[in-house]
Amino acid sequence: MVQEHLVDREFQANDWALERLKQGASGLLFYLTEEHYLPRILRDIQLPYLNLGLVVEGSGPAVMEALLHHAHGEILPVDKLQGYINIDPVEIAARTGYWNEEKMYELGELSRLTPPQFKFVCCNANFYGSCGA
């Protein structure tokens, strides 16, 4: 079971995540920005044993680099990371009315940064279903 959390404060998000894992969650989904300090959010979380979702408002590559640095600091091989990072440029354009070409470049950067088991092209299925796609 995946539990989701909108990150406001890093340590609060970490406490929330550890509690959900104790209750049996098999995955964690965080809504965050590149300004959040990812090591605080992921402190004491055993990443190889769960599916990690990161929905990013802002720079996806910056968050992916933070995750990779965190894994390196934890002496965790990147091929043990499972999950996805979502920057969904189409959803952002539909929500804001503005097409941000920079997000397409970010997808290119993510294609180079993201470990093989981590997904980086995501779409918001309920959004696309609602628009008849």
C-alpha positions, 0 to 999 in steps of 0.5 A: 500500500502506497501512502502519500504526503504533501511535504511542508517540513522535512522532519515532519514528513520523515516522522510521517513516513516512518510511522506509515512504514511501521503500519505496513506501507510498502511505498511512499509518495512525496509531493515536494519542491527542489528546495526541500532537503531530501536527506531529512525526508528520507532519514532512517528509511530503508529505500531498497525495501519500498517503492518511492514516488517523488512528484516534483514542483520545480526542478526534477533533475535537482531532486534526482541528483539529491536522491542519488547523493543521498543513496551514495551517502547511505552506501546504497547502490543506485540499482536498488532504488525503486520508484519514480519521479514525476514532473509531468509537463503536460499536467502542469501546462493544463493546470497553469495554462502555460507550456514550459519548454524547460520541462522537456529539457528536464525530461532529457536530463532525467533520462540521463540521471535516473537509475534503470528501475526508476521511472521518469516519464509519468502521466496523471491518469485521472487527469488524462481520463477526465479530458477524454484521452 
